Amino acid sequence: MLTIILPFFNEAGWIGRTVASLAAQSDTHFRLLMIDNASTDDGASEAAMEADILGDRATISLCAIPGKIPAMAAGLAMVDTPLVAICDADTLYPPDYVGRILELFETDAQAVAVMAIDLYAPRADPRSGRRIARIMRKSRRYSAKCHAGGYAQAFRTDALRTAGGFDSRRWPYVLEDHEIVHRILRHGTAVYHPDHVCFPSERRVSRTSVSWTRAERLFYRYLPRGALDWYFYRFLGRRLARRNGFGIALRRKDWASTAL
């Protein structure tokens, strides 16, 4: 059984389609826990309307502490299933998304994380095929690194909690999706599969103000596993702090895009 945590803040115009894609999953062995991070728009009503078909398998809870990390922590505290996934409010999930997560965990006892591949074109588009091949190569070559964002991550609940869960005292910055994977991979492996995909909004490609630099990304890719504590907690965290790259910055939503 899987719990999907869906944190959101002011996602009207986006979240309805995301929830509808989750409500349309072919495998129904999941619960949807939507965490409203004190939105001031109609996103919660939009989400509730699309989730109505799920009945008591869908819940909306309020987390008034601003920031995605506190919202995910509040959600994780309510999880009582063996598996937990994090989804984002501006991402579409194919009907087999939940089924793939359950299957991949079931067939790999060492897996503590299952990662989907983010696509920005239809599945049959050659661009998607090239991206899938690229991510699969990277996942094999750099198996100690994270190759999927928070819109595409699922974990064994016990392993996630053992790793410390979502904690803004430990990591108050953006890129929390990579930092949490660094911690959880101390307890097992991450699984990628060419058929396990999702479709984030294209507005993500312009989020340079709340991301890492190319140099920081390459440094992360090539550092040995043993240096990753240093990388996150003495190098990257300090650099993000200097340029105000705190998780709360994601609430500004000032990247160049409009709702579909």
Secondary structure as UniProt FT lines:
FT   STRAND          2..8
FT   TURN            12..14
FT   HELIX           15..23
FT   STRAND          30..36
FT   HELIX           43..51
FT   HELIX           52..57
FT   STRAND          58..62
FT   HELIX           68..77
FT   STRAND          83..86
FT   TURN            89..90
FT   STRAND          91..92
FT   TURN            95..96
FT   HELIX           97..106
FT   TURN            109..110
FT   STRAND          111..118
FT   TURN            123..124
FT   HELIX           126..141
FT   TURN            142..144
FT   HELIX           150..152
FT   STRAND          153..156
FT   HELIX           157..162
FT   TURN            163..164
FT   TURN            168..170
FT   HELIX           176..184
FT   TURN            185..186
FT   STRAND          189..200
FT   HELIX           202..206
FT   HELIX           208..210
FT   HELIX           214..222
FT   HELIX           225..227
FT   HELIX           228..230
FT   HELIX           231..236
FT   HELIX           237..242
FT   TURN            243..244
FT   HELIX           247..252
//
